[in-house]
């Protein structure tokens, strides 16, 4: 009876050590092969169940995307002007 408990405890510790080694290896691989992205999502607005509007920034330039089931449309915001300034001019 005591040997069954010892084997179970050894198996549990071995399993936890193996799990820890796999987690450590995955974190190492993730840091080593991490790709930096130049794209940042600044805003995301759902219009309805099928469509949404996203404002993204890519290399300092902002773009507005209308994403839907029928396709995507890109609206290039004016360079040098922020989104807030353009909205104020339009109002």
PyMOL Python script that loads the backbone (N, CA, C, O; Angstrom):
from pymol import cmd

cmd.read_pdbstr("""\
ATOM      1  N   UNK A   1       0.824  -1.192   0.000  1.00  0.00           N
ATOM      2  CA  UNK A   1       0.000   0.000   0.000  1.00  0.00           C
ATOM      3  C   UNK A   1       0.868   1.256   0.000  1.00  0.00           C
ATOM      4  O   UNK A   1       0.563   2.226  -0.693  1.00  0.00           O
ATOM      5  N   UNK A   2       1.928   1.235   0.763  1.00  0.00           N
ATOM      6  CA  UNK A   2       2.823   2.395   0.822  1.00  0.00           C
ATOM      7  C   UNK A   2       3.549   2.587  -0.502  1.00  0.00           C
ATOM      8  O   UNK A   2       3.837   3.716  -0.900  1.00  0.00           O
ATOM      9  N   UNK A   3       3.849   1.472  -1.192  1.00  0.00           N
ATOM     10  CA  UNK A   3       4.541   1.580  -2.474  1.00  0.00           C
ATOM     11  C   UNK A   3       3.643   2.198  -3.542  1.00  0.00           C
ATOM     12  O   UNK A   3       4.128   2.922  -4.410  1.00  0.00           O
ATOM     13  N   UNK A   4       2.349   1.924  -3.489  1.00  0.00           N
ATOM     14  CA  UNK A   4       1.414   2.521  -4.448  1.00  0.00           C
ATOM     15  C   UNK A   4       1.386   4.044  -4.300  1.00  0.00           C
ATOM     16  O   UNK A   4       1.363   4.775  -5.290  1.00  0.00           O
ATOM     17  N   UNK A   5       1.389   4.506  -3.052  1.00  0.00           N
ATOM     18  CA  UNK A   5       1.389   5.936  -2.801  1.00  0.00           C
ATOM     19  C   UNK A   5       2.691   6.567  -3.286  1.00  0.00           C
ATOM     20  O   UNK A   5       2.672   7.659  -3.854  1.00  0.00           O
ATOM     21  N   UNK A   6       3.805   5.904  -3.073  1.00  0.00           N
ATOM     22  CA  UNK A   6       5.110   6.427  -3.501  1.00  0.00           C
ATOM     23  C   UNK A   6       5.186   6.498  -5.022  1.00  0.00           C
ATOM     24  O   UNK A   6       5.652   7.495  -5.572  1.00  0.00           O
ATOM     25  N   UNK A   7       4.735   5.458  -5.700  1.00  0.00           N
ATOM     26  CA  UNK A   7       4.747   5.472  -7.175  1.00  0.00           C
ATOM     27  C   UNK A   7       3.842   6.572  -7.726  1.00  0.00           C
ATOM     28  O   UNK A   7       4.187   7.240  -8.701  1.00  0.00           O
ATOM     29  N   UNK A   8       2.693   6.754  -7.101  1.00  0.00           N
ATOM     30  CA  UNK A   8       1.780   7.805  -7.530  1.00  0.00           C
ATOM     31  C   UNK A   8       2.411   9.183  -7.335  1.00  0.00           C
ATOM     32  O   UNK A   8       2.307  10.047  -8.205  1.00  0.00           O
ATOM     33  N   UNK A   9       3.057   9.382  -6.203  1.00  0.00           N
ATOM     34  CA  UNK A   9       3.708  10.653  -5.932  1.00  0.00           C
ATOM     35  C   UNK A   9       4.860  10.916  -6.899  1.00  0.00           C
ATOM     36  O   UNK A   9       5.030  12.038  -7.376  1.00  0.00           O
ATOM     37  N   UNK A  10       5.650   9.882  -7.188  1.00  0.00           N
ATOM     38  CA  UNK A  10       6.754  10.023  -8.149  1.00  0.00           C
ATOM     39  C   UNK A  10       6.214  10.334  -9.542  1.00  0.00           C
ATOM     40  O   UNK A  10       6.779  11.170 -10.247  1.00  0.00           O
ATOM     41  N   UNK A  11       5.143   9.685  -9.941  1.00  0.00           N
ATOM     42  CA  UNK A  11       4.544   9.933 -11.254  1.00  0.00           C
ATOM     43  C   UNK A  11       3.996  11.361 -11.333  1.00  0.00           C
ATOM     44  O   UNK A  11       4.136  12.023 -12.362  1.00  0.00           O
ATOM     45  N   UNK A  12       3.380  11.831 -10.256  1.00  0.00           N
ATOM     46  CA  UNK A  12       2.841  13.188 -10.239  1.00  0.00           C
ATOM     47  C   UNK A  12       3.964  14.226 -10.335  1.00  0.00           C
ATOM     48  O   UNK A  12       3.854  15.179 -11.108  1.00  0.00           O
ATOM     49  N   UNK A  13       5.021  14.057  -9.576  1.00  0.00           N
ATOM     50  CA  UNK A  13       6.145  14.988  -9.614  1.00  0.00           C
ATOM     51  C   UNK A  13       6.809  14.956 -10.985  1.00  0.00           C
ATOM     52  O   UNK A  13       7.168  16.005 -11.520  1.00  0.00           O
ATOM     53  N   UNK A  14       6.976  13.777 -11.557  1.00  0.00           N
ATOM     54  CA  UNK A  14       7.570  13.657 -12.886  1.00  0.00           C
ATOM     55  C   UNK A  14       6.729  14.344 -13.948  1.00  0.00           C
ATOM     56  O   UNK A  14       7.263  15.005 -14.839  1.00  0.00           O
ATOM     57  N   UNK A  15       5.428  14.191 -13.855  1.00  0.00           N
ATOM     58  CA  UNK A  15       4.527  14.829 -14.809  1.00  0.00           C
ATOM     59  C   UNK A  15       4.598  16.349 -14.690  1.00  0.00           C
ATOM     60  O   UNK A  15       4.628  17.052 -15.700  1.00  0.00           O
ATOM     61  N   UNK A  16       4.623  16.853 -13.465  1.00  0.00           N
ATOM     62  CA  UNK A  16       4.714  18.302 -13.275  1.00  0.00           C
ATOM     63  C   UNK A  16       6.046  18.848 -13.769  1.00  0.00           C
ATOM     64  O   UNK A  16       6.082  19.933 -14.350  1.00  0.00           O
ATOM     65  N   UNK A  17       7.133  18.131 -13.557  1.00  0.00           N
ATOM     66  CA  UNK A  17       8.436  18.565 -14.063  1.00  0.00           C
ATOM     67  C   UNK A  17       8.459  18.579 -15.586  1.00  0.00           C
ATOM     68  O   UNK A  17       8.993  19.507 -16.193  1.00  0.00           O
ATOM     69  N   UNK A  18       7.886  17.560 -16.200  1.00  0.00           N
ATOM     70  CA  UNK A  18       7.814  17.507 -17.655  1.00  0.00           C
ATOM     71  C   UNK A  18       6.959  18.647 -18.196  1.00  0.00           C
ATOM     72  O   UNK A  18       7.319  19.264 -19.199  1.00  0.00           O
ATOM     73  N   UNK A  19       5.847  18.930 -17.555  1.00  0.00           N
ATOM     74  CA  UNK A  19       4.986  20.037 -17.964  1.00  0.00           C
ATOM     75  C   UNK A  19       5.722  21.367 -17.843  1.00  0.00           C
ATOM     76  O   UNK A  19       5.633  22.205 -18.740  1.00  0.00           O
ATOM     77  N   UNK A  20       6.442  21.568 -16.755  1.00  0.00           N
ATOM     78  CA  UNK A  20       7.224  22.787 -16.567  1.00  0.00           C
ATOM     79  C   UNK A  20       8.301  22.942 -17.626  1.00  0.00           C
ATOM     80  O   UNK A  20       8.542  24.052 -18.100  1.00  0.00           O
ATOM     81  N   UNK A  21       8.954  21.846 -18.007  1.00  0.00           N
ATOM     82  CA  UNK A  21       9.989  21.905 -19.039  1.00  0.00           C
ATOM     83  C   UNK A  21       9.398  22.288 -20.389  1.00  0.00           C
ATOM     84  O   UNK A  21      10.014  23.046 -21.137  1.00  0.00           O
ATOM     85  N   UNK A  22       8.228  21.782 -20.709  1.00  0.00           N
ATOM     86  CA  UNK A  22       7.570  22.121 -21.974  1.00  0.00           C
ATOM     87  C   UNK A  22       7.171  23.597 -21.992  1.00  0.00           C
ATOM     88  O   UNK A  22       7.347  24.270 -23.007  1.00  0.00           O
ATOM     89  N   UNK A  23       6.638  24.103 -20.883  1.00  0.00           N
ATOM     90  CA  UNK A  23       6.266  25.521 -20.808  1.00  0.00           C
ATOM     91  C   UNK A  23       7.499  26.401 -20.967  1.00  0.00           C
ATOM     92  O   UNK A  23       7.456  27.391 -21.696  1.00  0.00           O
ATOM     93  N   UNK A  24       8.582  26.060 -20.306  1.00  0.00           N
ATOM     94  CA  UNK A  24       9.822  26.829 -20.407  1.00  0.00           C
ATOM     95  C   UNK A  24      10.340  26.818 -21.848  1.00  0.00           C
ATOM     96  O   UNK A  24      10.770  27.853 -22.356  1.00  0.00           O
ATOM     97  N   UNK A  25      10.304  25.664 -22.505  1.00  0.00           N
ATOM     98  CA  UNK A  25      10.783  25.561 -23.878  1.00  0.00           C
ATOM     99  C   UNK A  25       9.920  26.394 -24.825  1.00  0.00           C
ATOM    100  O   UNK A  25      10.447  27.040 -25.731  1.00  0.00           O
ATOM    101  N   UNK A  26       8.611  26.387 -24.627  1.00  0.00           N
ATOM    102  CA  UNK A  26       7.724  27.175 -25.486  1.00  0.00           C
ATOM    103  C   UNK A  26       7.947  28.677 -25.297  1.00  0.00           C
ATOM    104  O   UNK A  26       7.897  29.433 -26.267  1.00  0.00           O
ATOM    105  N   UNK A  27       8.190  29.112 -24.069  1.00  0.00           N
ATOM    106  CA  UNK A  27       8.476  30.529 -23.840  1.00  0.00           C
ATOM    107  C   UNK A  27       9.790  30.927 -24.493  1.00  0.00           C
ATOM    108  O   UNK A  27       9.898  32.025 -25.039  1.00  0.00           O
ATOM    109  N   UNK A  28      10.787  30.058 -24.447  1.00  0.00           N
ATOM    110  CA  UNK A  28      12.069  30.332 -25.081  1.00  0.00           C
ATOM    111  C   UNK A  28      11.910  30.470 -26.592  1.00  0.00           C
ATOM    112  O   UNK A  28      12.447  31.400 -27.194  1.00  0.00           O
ATOM    113  N   UNK A  29      11.178  29.550 -27.201  1.00  0.00           N
ATOM    114  CA  UNK A  29      10.968  29.579 -28.649  1.00  0.00           C
ATOM    115  C   UNK A  29      10.172  30.824 -29.039  1.00  0.00           C
ATOM    116  O   UNK A  29      10.458  31.443 -30.064  1.00  0.00           O
ATOM    117  N   UNK A  30       9.180  31.194 -28.235  1.00  0.00           N
ATOM    118  CA  UNK A  30       8.365  32.371 -28.542  1.00  0.00           C
ATOM    119  C   UNK A  30       9.217  33.635 -28.507  1.00  0.00           C
ATOM    120  O   UNK A  30       9.076  34.489 -29.383  1.00  0.00           O
ATOM    121  N   UNK A  31      10.093  33.777 -27.522  1.00  0.00           N
ATOM    122  CA  UNK A  31      10.945  34.963 -27.446  1.00  0.00           C
ATOM    123  C   UNK A  31      11.967  34.986 -28.573  1.00  0.00           C
ATOM    124  O   UNK A  31      12.284  36.053 -29.099  1.00  0.00           O
ATOM    125  N   UNK A  32      12.477  33.839 -28.942  1.00  0.00           N
ATOM    126  CA  UNK A  32      13.520  33.774 -29.962  1.00  0.00           C
ATOM    127  C   UNK A  32      12.981  34.127 -31.342  1.00  0.00           C
ATOM    128  O   UNK A  32      13.662  34.798 -32.117  1.00  0.00           O
ATOM    129  N   UNK A  33      11.779  33.688 -31.656  1.00  0.00           N
ATOM    130  CA  UNK A  33      11.222  33.879 -32.998  1.00  0.00           C
ATOM    131  C   UNK A  33      10.099  34.906 -33.019  1.00  0.00           C
ATOM    132  O   UNK A  33       9.236  34.852 -33.895  1.00  0.00           O
ATOM    133  N   UNK A  34      10.092  35.833 -32.082  1.00  0.00           N
ATOM    134  CA  UNK A  34       9.037  36.837 -32.026  1.00  0.00           C
ATOM    135  C   UNK A  34       9.213  37.842 -33.162  1.00  0.00           C
ATOM    136  O   UNK A  34      10.313  38.340 -33.401  1.00  0.00           O
ATOM    137  N   UNK A  35       8.134  38.126 -33.844  1.00  0.00           N
ATOM    138  CA  UNK A  35       8.144  39.068 -34.963  1.00  0.00           C
ATOM    139  C   UNK A  35       7.508  40.366 -34.495  1.00  0.00           C
ATOM    140  O   UNK A  35       6.397  40.362 -33.965  1.00  0.00           O
ATOM    141  N   UNK A  36       8.199  41.464 -34.687  1.00  0.00           N
ATOM    142  CA  UNK A  36       7.617  42.753 -34.311  1.00  0.00           C
ATOM    143  C   UNK A  36       6.716  43.226 -35.444  1.00  0.00           C
ATOM    144  O   UNK A  36       7.037  43.081 -36.623  1.00  0.00           O
ATOM    145  N   UNK A  37       5.604  43.782 -35.060  1.00  0.00           N
ATOM    146  CA  UNK A  37       4.618  44.220 -36.044  1.00  0.00           C
ATOM    147  C   UNK A  37       4.566  45.736 -36.080  1.00  0.00           C
ATOM    148  O   UNK A  37       4.630  46.394 -35.041  1.00  0.00           O
ATOM    149  N   UNK A  38       4.451  46.280 -37.266  1.00  0.00           N
ATOM    150  CA  UNK A  38       4.324  47.722 -37.433  1.00  0.00           C
ATOM    151  C   UNK A  38       2.870  48.155 -37.444  1.00  0.00           C
ATOM    152  O   UNK A  38       2.585  49.351 -37.490  1.00  0.00           O
ATOM    153  N   UNK A  39       1.943  47.205 -37.401  1.00  0.00           N
ATOM    154  CA  UNK A  39       0.520  47.517 -37.473  1.00  0.00           C
ATOM    155  C   UNK A  39      -0.058  47.561 -36.064  1.00  0.00           C
ATOM    156  O   UNK A  39       0.134  46.640 -35.270  1.00  0.00           O
ATOM    157  N   UNK A  40      -0.778  48.660 -35.765  1.00  0.00           N
ATOM    158  CA  UNK A  40      -1.433  48.798 -34.469  1.00  0.00           C
ATOM    159  C   UNK A  40      -2.895  49.124 -34.713  1.00  0.00           C
ATOM    160  O   UNK A  40      -3.210  50.008 -35.510  1.00  0.00           O
ATOM    161  N   UNK A  41      -3.785  48.424 -34.038  1.00  0.00           N
ATOM    162  CA  UNK A  41      -5.212  48.721 -34.117  1.00  0.00           C
ATOM    163  C   UNK A  41      -5.497  49.802 -33.086  1.00  0.00           C
ATOM    164  O   UNK A  41      -5.325  49.590 -31.885  1.00  0.00           O
ATOM    165  N   UNK A  42      -5.936  50.966 -33.564  1.00  0.00           N
ATOM    166  CA  UNK A  42      -6.185  52.085 -32.661  1.00  0.00           C
ATOM    167  C   UNK A  42      -7.623  52.104 -32.177  1.00  0.00           C
ATOM    168  O   UNK A  42      -7.880  52.362 -31.001  1.00  0.00           O
ATOM    169  N   UNK A  43      -8.570  51.831 -33.081  1.00  0.00           N
ATOM    170  CA  UNK A  43      -9.981  51.815 -32.709  1.00  0.00           C
ATOM    171  C   UNK A  43     -10.694  50.716 -33.481  1.00  0.00           C
ATOM    172  O   UNK A  43     -10.283  50.337 -34.578  1.00  0.00           O
ATOM    173  N   UNK A  44     -11.765  50.216 -32.889  1.00  0.00           N
ATOM    174  CA  UNK A  44     -12.544  49.154 -33.497  1.00  0.00           C
ATOM    175  C   UNK A  44     -14.008  49.400 -33.132  1.00  0.00           C
ATOM    176  O   UNK A  44     -14.350  49.453 -31.950  1.00  0.00           O
ATOM    177  N   UNK A  45     -14.871  49.551 -34.136  1.00  0.00           N
ATOM    178  CA  UNK A  45     -16.278  49.840 -33.891  1.00  0.00           C
ATOM    179  C   UNK A  45     -17.142  48.881 -34.702  1.00  0.00           C
ATOM    180  O   UNK A  45     -17.003  48.798 -35.922  1.00  0.00           O
ATOM    181  N   UNK A  46     -18.024  48.164 -34.032  1.00  0.00           N
ATOM    182  CA  UNK A  46     -18.936  47.257 -34.708  1.00  0.00           C
ATOM    183  C   UNK A  46     -20.173  48.039 -35.145  1.00  0.00           C
ATOM    184  O   UNK A  46     -20.858  48.645 -34.321  1.00  0.00           O
ATOM    185  N   UNK A  47     -20.449  48.020 -36.442  1.00  0.00           N
ATOM    186  CA  UNK A  47     -21.623  48.716 -36.963  1.00  0.00           C
ATOM    187  C   UNK A  47     -22.876  47.863 -36.820  1.00  0.00           C
ATOM    188  O   UNK A  47     -23.918  48.340 -36.370  1.00  0.00           O
ATOM    189  N   UNK A  48     -22.765  46.615 -37.202  1.00  0.00           N
ATOM    190  CA  UNK A  48     -23.838  45.646 -37.017  1.00  0.00           C
ATOM    191  C   UNK A  48     -23.193  44.264 -36.924  1.00  0.00           C
ATOM    192  O   UNK A  48     -21.985  44.155 -36.713  1.00  0.00           O
ATOM    193  N   UNK A  49     -23.991  43.217 -37.080  1.00  0.00           N
ATOM    194  CA  UNK A  49     -23.470  41.862 -36.903  1.00  0.00           C
ATOM    195  C   UNK A  49     -22.466  41.460 -37.979  1.00  0.00           C
ATOM    196  O   UNK A  49     -21.633  40.581 -37.759  1.00  0.00           O
ATOM    197  N   UNK A  50     -22.547  42.110 -39.151  1.00  0.00           N
ATOM    198  CA  UNK A  50     -21.687  41.708 -40.257  1.00  0.00           C
ATOM    199  C   UNK A  50     -20.598  42.714 -40.607  1.00  0.00           C
ATOM    200  O   UNK A  50     -19.661  42.372 -41.328  1.00  0.00           O
ATOM    201  N   UNK A  51     -20.696  43.940 -40.116  1.00  0.00           N
ATOM    202  CA  UNK A  51     -19.736  44.976 -40.526  1.00  0.00           C
ATOM    203  C   UNK A  51     -19.115  45.662 -39.314  1.00  0.00           C
ATOM    204  O   UNK A  51     -19.724  45.782 -38.251  1.00  0.00           O
ATOM    205  N   UNK A  52     -17.867  46.110 -39.522  1.00  0.00           N
ATOM    206  CA  UNK A  52     -17.204  46.907 -38.501  1.00  0.00           C
ATOM    207  C   UNK A  52     -16.206  47.852 -39.151  1.00  0.00           C
ATOM    208  O   UNK A  52     -15.759  47.636 -40.277  1.00  0.00           O
ATOM    209  N   UNK A  53     -15.870  48.894 -38.421  1.00  0.00           N
ATOM    210  CA  UNK A  53     -14.903  49.891 -38.873  1.00  0.00           C
ATOM    211  C   UNK A  53     -13.700  49.815 -37.940  1.00  0.00           C
ATOM    212  O   UNK A  53     -13.851  49.805 -36.718  1.00  0.00           O
ATOM    213  N   UNK A  54     -12.502  49.762 -38.526  1.00  0.00           N
ATOM    214  CA  UNK A  54     -11.263  49.732 -37.759  1.00  0.00           C
ATOM    215  C   UNK A  54     -10.383  50.892 -38.195  1.00  0.00           C
ATOM    216  O   UNK A  54     -10.301  51.205 -39.383  1.00  0.00           O
ATOM    217  N   UNK A  55      -9.736  51.518 -37.248  1.00  0.00           N
ATOM    218  CA  UNK A  55      -8.717  52.518 -37.545  1.00  0.00           C
ATOM    219  C   UNK A  55      -7.396  51.888 -37.135  1.00  0.00           C
ATOM    220  O   UNK A  55      -7.190  51.545 -35.971  1.00  0.00           O
ATOM    221  N   UNK A  56      -6.502  51.740 -38.110  1.00  0.00           N
ATOM    222  CA  UNK A  56      -5.206  51.136 -37.839  1.00  0.00           C
ATOM    223  C   UNK A  56      -4.106  52.140 -38.154  1.00  0.00           C
ATOM    224  O   UNK A  56      -4.304  53.085 -38.917  1.00  0.00           O
ATOM    225  N   UNK A  57      -2.954  51.916 -37.555  1.00  0.00           N
ATOM    226  CA  UNK A  57      -1.784  52.742 -37.837  1.00  0.00           C
ATOM    227  C   UNK A  57      -0.688  51.836 -38.378  1.00  0.00           C
ATOM    228  O   UNK A  57      -0.355  50.811 -37.783  1.00  0.00           O
ATOM    229  N   UNK A  58      -0.135  52.234 -39.519  1.00  0.00           N
ATOM    230  CA  UNK A  58       0.933  51.470 -40.145  1.00  0.00           C
ATOM    231  C   UNK A  58       2.026  52.436 -40.567  1.00  0.00           C
ATOM    232  O   UNK A  58       1.815  53.283 -41.434  1.00  0.00           O
ATOM    233  N   UNK A  59       3.177  52.309 -39.961  1.00  0.00           N
ATOM    234  CA  UNK A  59       4.342  53.155 -40.243  1.00  0.00           C
ATOM    235  C   UNK A  59       4.002  54.643 -40.134  1.00  0.00           C
ATOM    236  O   UNK A  59       4.384  55.438 -40.992  1.00  0.00           O
ATOM    237  N   UNK A  60       3.285  55.008 -39.077  1.00  0.00           N
ATOM    238  CA  UNK A  60       2.960  56.398 -38.829  1.00  0.00           C
ATOM    239  C   UNK A  60       1.770  56.934 -39.601  1.00  0.00           C
ATOM    240  O   UNK A  60       1.361  58.072 -39.368  1.00  0.00           O
ATOM    241  N   UNK A  61       1.211  56.175 -40.494  1.00  0.00           N
ATOM    242  CA  UNK A  61       0.062  56.587 -41.303  1.00  0.00           C
ATOM    243  C   UNK A  61      -1.182  55.867 -40.797  1.00  0.00           C
ATOM    244  O   UNK A  61      -1.139  54.663 -40.542  1.00  0.00           O
ATOM    245  N   UNK A  62      -2.282  56.589 -40.651  1.00  0.00           N
ATOM    246  CA  UNK A  62      -3.528  55.983 -40.198  1.00  0.00           C
ATOM    247  C   UNK A  62      -4.418  55.632 -41.385  1.00  0.00           C
ATOM    248  O   UNK A  62      -4.501  56.371 -42.366  1.00  0.00           O
ATOM    249  N   UNK A  63      -5.072  54.501 -41.269  1.00  0.00           N
ATOM    250  CA  UNK A  63      -6.011  54.026 -42.292  1.00  0.00           C
ATOM    251  C   UNK A  63      -7.305  53.624 -41.603  1.00  0.00           C
ATOM    252  O   UNK A  63      -7.301  53.108 -40.485  1.00  0.00           O
ATOM    253  N   UNK A  64      -8.412  53.872 -42.295  1.00  0.00           N
ATOM    254  CA  UNK A  64      -9.707  53.437 -41.808  1.00  0.00           C
ATOM    255  C   UNK A  64     -10.176  52.299 -42.707  1.00  0.00           C
ATOM    256  O   UNK A  64     -10.200  52.432 -43.931  1.00  0.00           O
ATOM    257  N   UNK A  65     -10.545  51.191 -42.096  1.00  0.00           N
ATOM    258  CA  UNK A  65     -10.982  50.014 -42.845  1.00  0.00           C
ATOM    259  C   UNK A  65     -12.444  49.729 -42.526  1.00  0.00           C
ATOM    260  O   UNK A  65     -12.844  49.723 -41.362  1.00  0.00           O
ATOM    261  N   UNK A  66     -13.229  49.494 -43.558  1.00  0.00           N
ATOM    262  CA  UNK A  66     -14.598  49.016 -43.399  1.00  0.00           C
ATOM    263  C   UNK A  66     -14.567  47.535 -43.743  1.00  0.00           C
ATOM    264  O   UNK A  66     -14.356  47.165 -44.898  1.00  0.00           O
ATOM    265  N   UNK A  67     -14.775  46.700 -42.751  1.00  0.00           N
ATOM    266  CA  UNK A  67     -14.702  45.253 -42.928  1.00  0.00           C
ATOM    267  C   UNK A  67     -16.107  44.676 -42.894  1.00  0.00           C
ATOM    268  O   UNK A  67     -16.895  44.973 -41.996  1.00  0.00           O
ATOM    269  N   UNK A  68     -16.406  43.850 -43.882  1.00  0.00           N
ATOM    270  CA  UNK A  68     -17.732  43.246 -43.948  1.00  0.00           C
ATOM    271  C   UNK A  68     -17.698  41.909 -44.661  1.00  0.00           C
ATOM    272  O   UNK A  68     -16.644  41.441 -45.091  1.00  0.00           O
ATOM    273  N   UNK A  69     -18.859  41.309 -44.779  1.00  0.00           N
ATOM    274  CA  UNK A  69     -18.968  39.995 -45.412  1.00  0.00           C
ATOM    275  C   UNK A  69     -18.718  40.072 -46.919  1.00  0.00           C
ATOM    276  O   UNK A  69     -18.223  39.114 -47.513  1.00  0.00           O
ATOM    277  N   UNK A  70     -19.058  41.208 -47.543  1.00  0.00           N
ATOM    278  CA  UNK A  70     -18.888  41.347 -48.982  1.00  0.00           C
ATOM    279  C   UNK A  70     -17.469  41.742 -49.370  1.00  0.00           C
ATOM    280  O   UNK A  70     -17.096  41.612 -50.536  1.00  0.00           O
ATOM    281  N   UNK A  71     -16.684  42.213 -48.434  1.00  0.00           N
ATOM    282  CA  UNK A  71     -15.316  42.610 -48.743  1.00  0.00           C
ATOM    283  C   UNK A  71     -14.821  43.672 -47.789  1.00  0.00           C
ATOM    284  O   UNK A  71     -15.476  44.006 -46.801  1.00  0.00           O
ATOM    285  N   UNK A  72     -13.659  44.192 -48.103  1.00  0.00           N
ATOM    286  CA  UNK A  72     -13.038  45.214 -47.285  1.00  0.00           C
ATOM    287  C   UNK A  72     -12.835  46.468 -48.122  1.00  0.00           C
ATOM    288  O   UNK A  72     -12.564  46.390 -49.320  1.00  0.00           O
ATOM    289  N   UNK A  73     -12.967  47.608 -47.489  1.00  0.00           N
ATOM    290  CA  UNK A  73     -12.716  48.889 -48.147  1.00  0.00           C
ATOM    291  C   UNK A  73     -11.757  49.677 -47.268  1.00  0.00           C
ATOM    292  O   UNK A  73     -11.935  49.750 -46.053  1.00  0.00           O
ATOM    293  N   UNK A  74     -10.731  50.271 -47.895  1.00  0.00           N
ATOM    294  CA  UNK A  74      -9.756  51.047 -47.152  1.00  0.00           C
ATOM    295  C   UNK A  74      -9.923  52.514 -47.481  1.00  0.00           C
ATOM    296  O   UNK A  74     -10.011  52.901 -48.647  1.00  0.00           O
ATOM    297  N   UNK A  75      -9.963  53.324 -46.439  1.00  0.00           N
ATOM    298  CA  UNK A  75     -10.036  54.768 -46.589  1.00  0.00           C
ATOM    299  C   UNK A  75      -8.735  55.322 -46.036  1.00  0.00           C
ATOM    300  O   UNK A  75      -8.451  55.176 -44.847  1.00  0.00           O
ATOM    301  N   UNK A  76      -7.944  55.953 -46.888  1.00  0.00           N
ATOM    302  CA  UNK A  76      -6.656  56.513 -46.481  1.00  0.00           C
ATOM    303  C   UNK A  76      -6.899  57.871 -45.846  1.00  0.00           C
ATOM    304  O   UNK A  76      -7.433  58.773 -46.492  1.00  0.00           O
ATOM    305  N   UNK A  77      -6.513  58.023 -44.592  1.00  0.00           N
ATOM    306  CA  UNK A  77      -6.645  59.310 -43.941  1.00  0.00           C
ATOM    307  C   UNK A  77      -5.529  60.225 -44.415  1.00  0.00           C
ATOM    308  O   UNK A  77      -4.450  59.752 -44.772  1.00  0.00           O
ATOM    309  N   UNK A  78      -5.775  61.513 -44.422  1.00  0.00           N
ATOM    310  CA  UNK A  78      -4.801  62.464 -44.941  1.00  0.00           C
ATOM    311  C   UNK A  78      -3.504  62.404 -44.135  1.00  0.00           C
ATOM    312  O   UNK A  78      -3.544  62.391 -42.904  1.00  0.00           O
ATOM    313  N   UNK A  79      -2.359  62.368 -44.811  1.00  0.00           N
ATOM    314  CA  UNK A  79      -1.107  62.344 -44.064  1.00  0.00           C
ATOM    315  C   UNK A  79      -0.873  63.660 -43.336  1.00  0.00           C
ATOM    316  O   UNK A  79      -1.205  64.731 -43.846  1.00  0.00           O
ATOM    317  N   UNK A  80      -0.303  63.573 -42.150  1.00  0.00           N
ATOM    318  CA  UNK A  80       0.026  64.758 -41.384  1.00  0.00           C
ATOM    319  C   UNK A  80      -1.111  65.277 -40.520  1.00  0.00           C
ATOM    320  O   UNK A  80      -0.889  66.148 -39.679  1.00  0.00           O
ATOM    321  N   UNK A  81      -2.310  64.771 -40.702  1.00  0.00           N
ATOM    322  CA  UNK A  81      -3.450  65.206 -39.905  1.00  0.00           C
ATOM    323  C   UNK A  81      -3.952  64.048 -39.068  1.00  0.00           C
ATOM    324  O   UNK A  81      -4.026  62.912 -39.535  1.00  0.00           O
ATOM    325  N   UNK A  82      -4.287  64.338 -37.862  1.00  0.00           N
ATOM    326  CA  UNK A  82      -4.822  63.296 -37.006  1.00  0.00           C
ATOM    327  C   UNK A  82      -6.295  63.075 -37.323  1.00  0.00           C
ATOM    328  O   UNK A  82      -6.928  63.892 -37.992  1.00  0.00           O
ATOM    329  N   UNK A  83      -6.811  61.997 -36.850  1.00  0.00           N
ATOM    330  CA  UNK A  83      -8.205  61.632 -37.058  1.00  0.00           C
ATOM    331  C   UNK A  83      -9.122  62.681 -36.423  1.00  0.00           C
ATOM    332  O   UNK A  83     -10.160  63.023 -36.989  1.00  0.00           O
ATOM    333  N   UNK A  84      -8.734  63.195 -35.236  1.00  0.00           N
ATOM    334  CA  UNK A  84      -9.565  64.174 -34.544  1.00  0.00           C
ATOM    335  C   UNK A  84      -9.681  65.476 -35.352  1.00  0.00           C
ATOM    336  O   UNK A  84     -10.760  66.061 -35.440  1.00  0.00           O
ATOM    337  N   UNK A  85      -8.572  65.919 -35.933  1.00  0.00           N
ATOM    338  CA  UNK A  85      -8.605  67.156 -36.738  1.00  0.00           C
ATOM    339  C   UNK A  85      -9.496  66.980 -37.963  1.00  0.00           C
ATOM    340  O   UNK A  85     -10.247  67.889 -38.317  1.00  0.00           O
ATOM    341  N   UNK A  86      -9.421  65.830 -38.609  1.00  0.00           N
ATOM    342  CA  UNK A  86     -10.253  65.581 -39.781  1.00  0.00           C
ATOM    343  C   UNK A  86     -11.732  65.535 -39.409  1.00  0.00           C
ATOM    344  O   UNK A  86     -12.579  66.028 -40.154  1.00  0.00           O
ATOM    345  N   UNK A  87     -12.039  64.947 -38.264  1.00  0.00           N
ATOM    346  CA  UNK A  87     -13.439  64.890 -37.828  1.00  0.00           C
ATOM    347  C   UNK A  87     -13.945  66.284 -37.473  1.00  0.00           C
ATOM    348  O   UNK A  87     -15.108  66.599 -37.725  1.00  0.00           O
ATOM    349  N   UNK A  88     -13.092  67.121 -36.892  1.00  0.00           N
ATOM    350  CA  UNK A  88     -13.503  68.477 -36.558  1.00  0.00           C
ATOM    351  C   UNK A  88     -13.768  69.295 -37.825  1.00  0.00           C
ATOM    352  O   UNK A  88     -14.709  70.087 -37.867  1.00  0.00           O
ATOM    353  N   UNK A  89     -12.947  69.106 -38.849  1.00  0.00           N
ATOM    354  CA  UNK A  89     -13.150  69.817 -40.115  1.00  0.00           C
ATOM    355  C   UNK A  89     -14.436  69.379 -40.793  1.00  0.00           C
ATOM    356  O   UNK A  89     -15.124  70.189 -41.415  1.00  0.00           O
ATOM    357  N   UNK A  90     -14.762  68.092 -40.672  1.00  0.00           N
ATOM    358  CA  UNK A  90     -15.950  67.566 -41.332  1.00  0.00           C
ATOM    359  C   UNK A  90     -17.224  68.035 -40.624  1.00  0.00           C
ATOM    360  O   UNK A  90     -18.281  68.123 -41.250  1.00  0.00           O
ATOM    361  N   UNK A  91     -17.134  68.330 -39.348  1.00  0.00           N
ATOM    362  CA  UNK A  91     -18.330  68.715 -38.564  1.00  0.00           C
ATOM    363  C   UNK A  91     -18.709  70.148 -38.743  1.00  0.00           C
ATOM    364  O   UNK A  91     -19.685  70.607 -38.151  1.00  0.00           O
TER     365      UNK A  91
END
""", "prot")
cmd.dss("prot")
cmd.show_as("cartoon", "prot")
cmd.util.cbc("prot")
cmd.orient("prot")
